[in-house]
Amino acid sequence: MVAADPAERGVFWRGFFDCAPFIIIVAPYSMLFGVVARDAGLEIYQVMVMSVLVIAGASQFTAVALMHEHAPVIIILLASLTVNMRMVMYSAALTPHLGHLPLWQRGVVAYAMVDQCFALSVAKYEKAPEMSPATKAAYYFGTLSAAAPVWYAGTFIGAAVGQAIPPVFALEFAVPVCFIAMTAPMLRSLPHVVAALVSVIAAMVFAWMPYNLWLVAAAGLAMIAGAQTEYFIARRAAR
């Protein structure tokens, strides 16, 4: 999806190369999903269909883990939806920048709402508010063009040859490292910090809950805590 305009094309490739370092994380992360999904009993084609249609690593891991535990379908859907609730906030943050796009392009953005693409794009838009709507779109699609193919390819490799990967090359490190790298720079206000802190504490407190329902509890409490902190700060400033 490279733009025809030279300026937009340059921004597109800027987004591509800005996202390229995340390949170091996305590749093993996607491979790990392929391995875990196969261990849960899915066939390779089922793993690929899920990865292509959903393209949301955290919720995919959640769904596969719950399927492995033979959780009820409603629990699998609820937990996966809760994990992906962050995409609603991502969409709200991107709307002022990409809401002008044609319907089909907004559809592509909605489909491929990738954590890395969102984090890079929002940071870029804040640093360069003079960017035109067209160049903002070009930058986002540039980041997407770097991340999405790696996710698909890594999933296939993990599903196809994951069992042959030696334990010394364990891929589990990719999950926490990826989210730490994306989340830490975004904790720039007290509501962000409070929400993150509450989510960590709640996750530990409710770790006993079956079917990974601690994710639902921690996410809900974190959003409430962050919103209430923001409300408290706004009221205090109004006084």
C-alpha positions as CSV (number, residue, x, y, z in Angstrom):
1,M,0.0,0.0,0.0
2,V,2.8,2.4,-1.0
3,A,1.6,5.9,-1.8
4,A,2.1,7.4,-5.3
5,D,3.0,10.9,-4.1
6,P,6.7,11.2,-3.4
7,A,6.3,12.9,0.0
8,E,3.8,10.3,1.1
9,R,6.0,7.5,-0.2
10,G,8.9,8.8,1.8
11,V,6.7,8.9,5.0
12,F,5.5,5.4,4.2
13,W,9.1,4.1,4.2
14,R,9.9,6.1,7.3
15,G,7.1,4.2,9.1
16,F,8.3,0.9,7.7
17,F,11.8,1.4,8.9
18,D,10.6,2.8,12.3
19,C,8.7,-0.4,12.8
20,A,11.4,-2.7,11.5
21,P,13.2,-3.0,14.9
22,F,10.0,-4.5,16.4
23,I,10.5,-7.5,14.0
24,I,13.0,-8.8,16.5
25,I,10.1,-9.1,18.9
26,V,7.2,-9.9,16.5
27,A,9.0,-12.8,14.9
28,P,9.5,-14.9,18.0
29,Y,6.2,-13.8,19.4
30,S,4.3,-15.0,16.4
31,M,6.4,-18.2,16.2
32,L,5.5,-18.8,19.9
33,F,1.8,-18.5,19.1
34,G,2.2,-21.1,16.3
35,V,3.9,-23.5,18.7
36,V,1.3,-22.9,21.5
37,A,-1.6,-23.3,19.1
38,R,-0.3,-26.6,17.7
39,D,0.3,-27.8,21.3
40,A,-3.4,-27.0,22.0
41,G,-4.4,-29.3,19.2
42,L,-5.1,-27.0,16.3
43,E,-4.1,-28.0,12.8
44,I,-1.8,-25.7,10.8
45,Y,-4.5,-24.4,8.6
46,Q,-6.6,-23.6,11.8
47,V,-3.7,-21.8,13.3
48,M,-3.2,-19.7,10.2
49,V,-6.9,-18.9,9.8
50,M,-7.0,-17.7,13.4
51,S,-3.9,-15.6,13.0
52,V,-4.9,-14.0,9.7
53,L,-8.5,-13.3,10.8
54,V,-7.8,-12.1,14.3
55,I,-4.2,-10.7,14.1
56,A,-4.2,-9.9,17.8
57,G,-1.5,-11.8,19.6
58,A,-2.6,-11.3,23.2
59,S,-6.2,-12.3,22.6
60,Q,-5.1,-15.3,20.4
61,F,-2.9,-16.6,23.2
62,T,-5.7,-16.2,25.7
63,A,-8.2,-18.0,23.4
64,V,-5.8,-20.9,22.7
65,A,-4.9,-21.3,26.4
66,L,-8.6,-21.4,27.4
67,M,-9.4,-23.9,24.6
68,H,-6.6,-26.1,25.9
69,E,-8.3,-26.0,29.3
70,H,-11.7,-26.9,27.6
71,A,-13.2,-23.6,28.9
72,P,-16.8,-22.8,27.8
73,V,-17.1,-20.9,24.6
74,I,-18.6,-17.9,26.3
75,I,-15.6,-17.7,28.7
76,I,-13.2,-17.8,25.8
77,L,-15.0,-15.1,23.9
78,L,-15.3,-12.9,27.1
79,A,-11.7,-13.2,28.0
80,S,-10.5,-12.6,24.5
81,L,-12.7,-9.6,24.1
82,T,-11.5,-8.2,27.4
83,V,-7.9,-8.5,26.4
84,N,-8.7,-6.7,23.1
85,M,-10.6,-3.9,24.8
86,R,-7.5,-1.8,24.4
87,M,-8.2,-1.7,20.7
88,V,-11.2,0.5,21.5
89,M,-8.9,3.0,23.1
90,Y,-6.5,2.7,20.3
91,S,-9.3,3.5,17.8
92,A,-10.4,6.5,19.8
93,A,-6.8,7.9,19.8
94,L,-6.4,7.3,16.1
95,T,-9.7,8.7,15.0
96,P,-8.6,12.4,15.0
97,H,-5.7,11.4,12.7
98,L,-7.1,8.7,10.5
99,G,-10.8,9.2,10.7
100,H,-10.8,11.0,7.4
101,L,-9.7,7.9,5.4
102,P,-12.1,6.2,2.9
103,L,-14.1,3.4,4.3
104,W,-12.0,0.6,2.9
105,Q,-8.8,2.1,4.3
106,R,-10.4,2.6,7.7
107,G,-11.4,-1.0,7.4
108,V,-7.8,-2.0,6.9
109,V,-6.7,0.1,9.9
110,A,-9.4,-1.5,12.1
111,Y,-8.5,-5.0,10.9
112,A,-4.8,-4.5,11.5
113,M,-4.9,-2.5,14.8
114,V,-1.5,-3.7,15.8
115,D,0.1,-2.6,19.1
116,Q,3.4,-1.6,17.6
117,C,1.8,0.3,14.7
118,F,-0.4,2.2,17.1
119,A,2.4,3.1,19.5
120,L,4.7,4.3,16.8
121,S,2.1,6.2,14.9
122,V,0.6,8.1,17.9
123,A,4.2,9.0,19.0
124,K,5.0,10.2,15.5
125,Y,1.8,12.3,15.2
126,E,2.5,14.0,18.5
127,K,6.0,14.8,17.6
128,A,5.0,16.1,14.1
129,P,1.6,17.8,14.4
130,E,2.2,19.5,11.1
131,M,1.8,16.2,9.2
132,S,-1.1,16.2,6.7
133,P,-3.9,13.6,6.9
134,A,-2.4,11.9,3.9
135,T,1.1,11.6,5.3
136,K,-0.3,10.3,8.6
137,A,-2.1,7.6,6.8
138,A,1.0,6.8,4.8
139,Y,3.1,6.5,8.0
140,Y,0.6,4.1,9.6
141,F,0.4,1.9,6.6
142,G,4.2,1.9,6.5
143,T,4.4,0.5,10.0
144,L,1.7,-2.0,9.2
145,S,3.6,-3.2,6.1
146,A,6.6,-4.1,8.3
147,A,4.7,-5.8,11.1
148,A,1.8,-7.8,9.5
149,P,3.8,-10.0,7.1
150,V,6.2,-11.0,9.8
151,W,3.3,-12.0,12.1
152,Y,1.8,-14.2,9.4
153,A,5.1,-15.8,8.4
154,G,6.2,-16.3,12.0
155,T,2.9,-18.0,12.9
156,F,3.3,-20.4,10.0
157,I,6.9,-21.2,10.9
158,G,6.0,-21.8,14.5
159,A,3.1,-24.0,13.6
160,A,5.0,-26.0,11.0
161,V,8.4,-26.5,12.7
162,G,7.9,-25.3,16.3
163,Q,8.3,-28.7,17.8
164,A,11.8,-28.9,16.3
165,I,13.0,-25.6,18.0
166,P,15.5,-26.6,20.8
167,P,14.5,-25.5,24.3
168,V,17.7,-23.4,24.5
169,F,16.0,-21.1,22.0
170,A,12.9,-20.7,24.1
171,L,10.6,-18.0,22.6
172,E,8.6,-17.1,25.8
173,F,10.8,-14.0,26.4
174,A,9.1,-12.2,23.4
175,V,5.7,-11.7,25.1
176,P,6.8,-9.7,28.2
177,V,9.6,-7.9,26.4
178,C,7.2,-6.7,23.6
179,F,4.6,-5.3,25.9
180,I,7.2,-3.7,28.2
181,A,8.8,-2.0,25.2
182,M,5.5,-0.6,24.0
183,T,3.9,0.2,27.4
184,A,6.7,1.8,29.4
185,P,7.2,4.9,27.2
186,M,3.4,5.5,27.2
187,L,3.1,5.8,31.0
188,R,3.4,9.6,30.9
189,S,0.6,10.7,33.2
190,L,-0.7,9.8,36.7
191,P,-3.8,8.1,35.3
192,H,-1.7,5.9,33.1
193,V,0.6,4.9,36.0
194,V,-2.3,4.2,38.3
195,A,-4.1,2.1,35.7
196,A,-0.9,0.1,35.1
197,L,-0.2,-0.4,38.8
198,V,-3.8,-1.5,39.6
199,S,-3.7,-4.0,36.7
200,V,-0.5,-5.6,38.0
201,I,-1.8,-5.8,41.6
202,A,-5.2,-7.1,40.5
203,A,-3.6,-9.7,38.2
204,M,-1.7,-11.1,41.2
205,V,-4.6,-10.9,43.6
206,F,-7.0,-12.6,41.3
207,A,-4.5,-15.1,39.9
208,W,-6.5,-17.9,41.5
209,M,-9.5,-17.4,39.2
210,P,-10.2,-20.2,36.7
211,Y,-10.1,-19.8,32.9
212,N,-7.8,-16.8,33.1
213,L,-10.7,-14.7,34.4
214,W,-8.2,-12.7,36.3
215,L,-7.5,-10.9,33.0
216,V,-11.1,-9.7,32.9
217,A,-11.0,-8.5,36.6
218,A,-7.6,-6.8,36.2
219,A,-8.5,-5.0,33.0
220,G,-11.8,-3.8,34.4
221,L,-10.4,-2.5,37.6
222,A,-7.5,-0.9,35.8
223,M,-9.8,1.0,33.5
224,I,-12.0,2.2,36.4
225,A,-8.9,3.3,38.4
226,G,-7.4,5.2,35.5
227,A,-10.7,6.9,34.6
228,Q,-11.4,7.9,38.2
229,T,-7.9,9.3,38.6
230,E,-8.3,11.4,35.5
231,Y,-11.7,12.6,36.8
232,F,-10.2,13.5,40.2
233,I,-7.4,15.5,38.5
234,A,-9.8,17.3,36.3
235,R,-12.1,18.2,39.2
236,R,-9.1,19.4,41.2
237,A,-7.9,21.6,38.4
238,A,-11.4,23.1,37.9
239,R,-11.3,24.3,41.5
